[in-house]
Amino acid sequence: MRTLCAALLAALVLAAGCATTFEFRRQELLAERVKQYGKLIRWSEFEGAQLYLTEEAPGRRTPPPKEIRVTDYEVKQLILTAGGLQAGQVVQISYFNQKDARVRTLEDVQQWVFDPEKNEWFLKSGLPDFK
């Protein structure tokens, strides 16, 4: 009986450890994904950034802005939900329109969701709203 209890306890500890490992890996994937997306936005590579959007994200099928040039991209906050399948990020973006040399700043509130089938994070909120 004691051996059975020890084996059961060991199995539970392993299962809990695996769940934690999977959650940690999801967090690593998120950190990597938002960093890659941020680099694309920072270098005004909006066409490449569209690949990070969910199918239903706003701006998924519209042409990316061609006149916009980003001058700064600063992450202010990143929040992961308790379930680990959704995340939010607040970013401050400075940019200018080539037709108008005035630098503007916007706050981009991003909603990220994890797709377990693709084992990847996607941006649900769409590209920043450059005006």
Sine and cosine of phi, psi and omega as CSV:
sin_phi,cos_phi,sin_psi,cos_psi,sin_omega,cos_omega
0.00,0.00,-0.68,0.73,-0.01,-1.00
-0.89,0.46,-0.62,0.78,0.02,-1.00
-0.91,0.41,-0.65,0.76,0.02,-1.00
-0.90,0.44,-0.70,0.72,0.03,-1.00
-0.89,0.45,-0.66,0.75,0.01,-1.00
-0.90,0.43,-0.66,0.75,0.01,-1.00
-0.91,0.41,-0.66,0.75,0.02,-1.00
-0.90,0.43,-0.69,0.73,0.03,-1.00
-0.89,0.46,-0.68,0.73,0.02,-1.00
-0.88,0.47,-0.64,0.77,0.02,-1.00
-0.91,0.42,-0.66,0.75,0.02,-1.00
-0.91,0.42,-0.66,0.75,0.02,-1.00
-0.90,0.44,-0.67,0.74,0.03,-1.00
-0.89,0.45,-0.68,0.73,0.01,-1.00
-0.89,0.45,-0.68,0.73,0.03,-1.00
-0.90,0.43,-0.64,0.77,0.04,-1.00
-0.90,0.43,-0.63,0.78,0.03,-1.00
-0.91,0.42,-0.67,0.75,0.02,-1.00
-0.88,0.48,-0.68,0.74,0.02,-1.00
-0.91,0.42,-0.64,0.77,0.03,-1.00
-0.89,0.46,-0.68,0.74,0.02,-1.00
-0.90,0.44,-0.67,0.74,0.03,-1.00
-0.90,0.44,-0.66,0.75,0.02,-1.00
-0.90,0.44,-0.66,0.75,0.02,-1.00
-0.90,0.44,-0.63,0.77,0.05,-1.00
-0.88,0.47,-0.64,0.77,0.03,-1.00
-0.91,0.41,-0.63,0.78,0.06,-1.00
-0.89,0.45,-0.68,0.73,0.03,-1.00
-0.88,0.48,-0.66,0.75,0.03,-1.00
-0.88,0.47,-0.75,0.66,-0.02,-1.00
-0.86,0.52,-0.68,0.73,0.01,-1.00
-0.92,0.40,-0.68,0.74,-0.07,-1.00
-0.92,0.39,-0.72,0.69,-0.01,-1.00
-0.92,0.38,-0.51,0.86,0.05,-1.00
-0.92,0.39,-0.71,0.71,0.02,-1.00
-0.89,0.45,-0.71,0.71,0.02,-1.00
-0.88,0.48,-0.69,0.72,0.01,-1.00
-0.87,0.50,-0.64,0.77,0.04,-1.00
-0.89,0.45,-0.66,0.75,0.01,-1.00
-0.89,0.46,-0.70,0.71,0.02,-1.00
-0.91,0.41,-0.70,0.72,-0.03,-1.00
-0.84,0.54,-0.57,0.82,-0.01,-1.00
-0.99,-0.15,0.28,0.96,0.06,-1.00
0.85,0.53,0.57,0.82,0.05,-1.00
-1.00,-0.10,0.93,0.37,-0.13,-0.99
-0.93,0.36,-0.52,0.85,0.02,-1.00
-0.90,0.44,-0.68,0.73,0.06,-1.00
-0.92,0.39,-0.58,0.81,0.00,-1.00
-0.92,0.39,-0.47,0.88,0.01,-1.00
-0.89,0.46,-0.41,0.91,0.02,-1.00
-0.92,0.38,-0.28,0.96,-0.01,-1.00
-1.00,0.02,-0.10,1.00,-0.06,-1.00
-1.00,0.10,0.52,-0.86,0.14,-0.99
-0.94,0.35,0.27,-0.96,-0.01,-1.00
-0.87,0.50,-0.57,0.82,-0.06,-1.00
-1.00,-0.10,0.12,0.99,-0.03,-1.00
-0.92,0.39,0.61,-0.79,0.07,-1.00
-0.87,0.49,0.66,-0.75,0.03,-1.00
0.99,0.11,0.07,1.00,-0.04,-1.00
-0.89,0.46,-0.62,0.78,-0.09,-1.00
-0.94,-0.33,0.12,0.99,0.04,-1.00
-1.00,-0.09,0.51,-0.86,0.01,-1.00
-0.90,0.43,0.65,-0.76,0.00,-1.00
-0.94,0.35,0.43,-0.90,-0.01,-1.00
-0.91,0.42,0.70,-0.71,-0.03,-1.00
-0.99,-0.16,-0.44,0.90,-0.07,-1.00
-1.00,0.04,-0.16,0.99,-0.09,-1.00
-1.00,0.09,0.71,-0.70,0.09,-1.00
-0.79,-0.61,0.84,-0.54,-0.01,-1.00
-1.00,0.09,0.72,-0.69,0.01,-1.00
-0.96,-0.28,-0.38,0.92,0.01,-1.00
-0.41,-0.91,0.60,-0.80,0.00,-1.00
-0.66,-0.75,0.95,-0.32,-0.09,-1.00
-0.81,-0.58,0.87,-0.49,0.04,-1.00
-0.97,0.25,0.82,-0.57,0.00,-1.00
-0.99,-0.13,-0.57,0.82,-0.08,-1.00
-0.34,-0.94,0.63,-0.78,0.10,-1.00
-0.74,-0.67,0.82,-0.58,-0.04,-1.00
-0.81,-0.59,0.78,-0.63,0.06,-1.00
-0.97,-0.26,0.73,-0.68,0.00,-1.00
-0.94,0.34,0.28,-0.96,-0.04,-1.00
-0.87,0.50,-0.59,0.81,0.01,-1.00
-0.97,0.25,-0.28,0.96,0.04,-1.00
0.97,0.24,0.22,0.98,-0.02,-1.00
-0.95,-0.31,-0.08,1.00,0.05,-1.00
-0.66,-0.75,0.47,-0.88,0.02,-1.00
-0.55,-0.84,0.40,-0.92,0.07,-1.00
-0.80,-0.60,0.56,-0.83,0.02,-1.00
-0.63,-0.78,0.69,-0.73,0.07,-1.00
-0.93,-0.37,0.81,-0.59,-0.06,-1.00
-0.78,-0.63,0.65,-0.76,0.11,-0.99
-0.98,-0.21,0.83,-0.56,-0.06,-1.00
-0.86,-0.50,0.79,-0.61,0.13,-0.99
-0.97,-0.26,0.66,-0.76,-0.09,-1.00
-0.39,-0.92,0.18,-0.98,0.14,-0.99
-0.60,-0.80,0.41,-0.91,0.10,-1.00
-1.00,-0.08,0.74,-0.67,-0.05,-1.00
-0.88,0.47,-0.38,0.93,0.05,-1.00
-0.98,0.20,-0.33,0.94,-0.06,-1.00
-0.65,-0.76,0.93,-0.36,-0.14,-0.99
-0.96,0.27,0.13,0.99,-0.02,-1.00
-0.97,0.24,0.79,-0.62,0.02,-1.00
-0.99,0.16,0.74,-0.67,0.02,-1.00
-0.85,-0.52,0.33,-0.94,0.03,-1.00
-0.76,-0.65,0.66,-0.75,0.07,-1.00
-0.72,-0.69,0.38,-0.92,0.09,-1.00
-0.96,-0.27,0.88,-0.47,-0.02,-1.00
-0.98,-0.20,0.92,-0.40,0.04,-1.00
-0.99,-0.11,0.94,-0.33,-0.11,-0.99
-0.99,-0.17,0.62,-0.78,0.09,-1.00
-0.89,-0.46,0.90,-0.44,0.00,-1.00
-0.96,-0.29,0.63,-0.78,0.04,-1.00
-0.78,-0.63,0.56,-0.83,0.01,-1.00
-1.00,-0.09,0.76,-0.65,0.06,-1.00
-0.98,-0.20,0.96,-0.27,-0.05,-1.00
-0.91,0.41,-0.46,0.89,0.02,-1.00
-0.93,0.36,-0.65,0.76,-0.01,-1.00
-1.00,-0.06,-0.15,0.99,-0.03,-1.00
0.81,0.59,0.74,0.67,-0.07,-1.00
-0.49,-0.87,0.41,-0.91,0.05,-1.00
-1.00,-0.07,0.61,-0.79,0.04,-1.00
-0.71,-0.70,0.51,-0.86,-0.01,-1.00
-1.00,0.07,0.87,-0.50,-0.05,-1.00
-1.00,0.00,-0.45,0.89,-0.14,-0.99
-0.99,0.11,-0.17,0.98,0.04,-1.00
1.00,0.00,0.07,-1.00,0.01,-1.00
-0.92,0.38,0.35,-0.94,0.05,-1.00
-0.85,0.53,0.49,-0.87,-0.03,-1.00
-1.00,-0.03,1.00,0.09,0.03,-1.00
-0.98,0.21,0.80,-0.60,-0.02,-1.00
-0.90,-0.43,0.00,0.00,0.00,0.00
